[in-house]
Amino acid sequence: MEEERIVISLGGSLIVPEDIDSDFIKKFKETILHHVSLGKKFVIITGGGRTSRKYTSALSVVMEKITTKQLDWLGIYATRLNAHMLQMAIGEDYAKREIIENSDEEIDFSTPIRIGGGTKPGHSSDGAAVEIANKIGAKKIINLSNIDHVYDSDPVSNINAKKFGKISWNQYLDLIPKEWVPGLSTPFDPIASKEAKESGIQVVIMNGKPIDNLNTYLSGGKLDGTLIS
């Protein structure tokens, strides 16, 4: 029987919404370890969250001229800090100490969980998740963040915004900005979305709070979110 390998793009909005959310990290760890005990293996790619935005905002004030590439690298370092913290929280018995920093490296499953952050400028950690999914042959990515569904407009400013249970990649790409800029907030970034479409990868958009949403979906229950395919 082929082992089940699952890629999760874990949004920084859940790890560091304002301050580090240790309660969420604890519940996320418990959920993942439960499914590891059932035979699943995971690659978890962490976002940068508020940490990334604080650093990039500060650097933009200090430097008169700053490039998109510089901002991207600062964000990448923030994602890797979150990745190291999550790895330590889970422990070396389950998550290999070395995090994934390069999508070209060999992804071994000497432990059932591998954790990584951003890999290169030009896309968010979502892009790294797509790269890794291609690397290990995964055809679905769970995008866990503070966004519950894909909507046809901003649900904060439009109370009549329509939410989708399922949407095609073409429909989704028509709803979001065409270009990636550091700090862009979309359910799944445009560059990563184009790469996922080309690779035939499905992406699940799901709110990580409550964590039961993830547990239910991993257990084969009904998706409370949006499937992009």
Protein Blocks (a to p, Z undefined) as FASTA:
>chain_A
ZZddddddddfklmmmmbccfklmmmmmmmmmmmmmnopacdddddekjmlmmmmmmmmm
mpmbdcfklmmmmmmmmmmmmmmmmmmmnopklmcfbacfbfkbccdffbfbdcdddfbg
hiafklmmmmmmmmnopabdcdddfbfbdcfbdfklmmkbccdfbdcfklmmmmpcfbdc
ehiacfbdfklmmmmmmnopacddddfbdfklmmmmmnopaceddddZZ
